[in-house]
Amino acid sequence: MTTLRCRSAFISDVHLGTPDCKAGYLLDFLRKLRCEKLYLVGDIIDLEALARRPWWPTEHTAVIAEILDLAQRGVEVIYIPGNHDAPMRGLHGQEFGGVRIELDAVHVGADGRRYRVSHGDEFDPEQIGRGWMQHFGEAMHRLICWSNRRLHVMRQRLELPYLPLSIIVKSHIGKALAYICAYEERVVDDARERGFDGHICGHIHFGHVRELNGVLYLNDGDWVEHCTALIEDHTGAMELLHWSEQPAALGRASRELVWPSPAAALALAPLGVCRRDLNELHRAA
């Protein structure tokens, strides 16, 4: 694939400044991207991690340079800080190198549908966050990410495609999936109350296309574990893409049809071409 043409693109949870960031895949995605709008939906630069341990390879500088180059070429770039780059929220309303910083945004699709765009940490109340971290364990999550890095290096040497180990683990833990499902419902409830057709966010490192009672939940995923982005084509249809050696479409939502991205596909799609099960397709409300 030489170029990826779309109307809008959404990426989040890049975590530049950490060893887990898959900057190489993101750089390839950005260099092939041709769009009108690019939304950076939070946690692009992990200021928390950098405060603990400075770590910044040249590839991470290249990602920033590519984003600034897109802005200079006329792409409207909107940066919505997340919880790991929260200090940048104090700069909302300002523009740097053609990149505008906002607390959230309203995106109007080519088909007229209206979406609120935010990082998504506002839907993770403190008491829920503590319970989640107690269950899954911050140390365990770091161990899984470390294992994911080592596995990735080994598979690259063997010329094997990327395997999202951490997503596979999450997809097979019932309580983890229950937490994700509850989070999605809170996001959709908020969008419905505000009168939006859907909500676009990141935050939980679990990309998903899902419709709940006529409202779309669109999570663009991350570039730490699963290497995903959300794109909008020129008809207004939204598609979740995995981007590595084997790019794959994981879910799609147009006005006419919604193809949800089940947990199994999210975990295993990069290993090969996923067959689209017609039982998963349904008419959009």
Secondary structure as UniProt FT lines:
FT   STRAND          4..5
FT   STRAND          8..11
FT   TURN            19..20
FT   HELIX           23..32
FT   STRAND          33..34
FT   STRAND          37..40
FT   HELIX           47..52
FT   HELIX           58..72
FT   TURN            73..74
FT   STRAND          76..79
FT   TURN            84..85
FT   HELIX           86..91
FT   TURN            92..93
FT   STRAND          95..96
FT   TURN            97..98
FT   STRAND          99..101
FT   STRAND          105..108
FT   TURN            110..111
FT   STRAND          114..117
FT   HELIX           121..123
FT   HELIX           126..136
FT   HELIX           138..157
FT   TURN            158..159
FT   HELIX           165..171
FT   HELIX           174..194
FT   STRAND          198..201
FT   STRAND          208..212
FT   TURN            213..214
FT   STRAND          215..219
FT   STRAND          228..232
FT   TURN            234..235
FT   STRAND          238..242
FT   STRAND          248..253
FT   STRAND          257..259
FT   HELIX           263..268
FT   HELIX           269..271
FT   HELIX           278..280
FT   STRAND          282..283
//
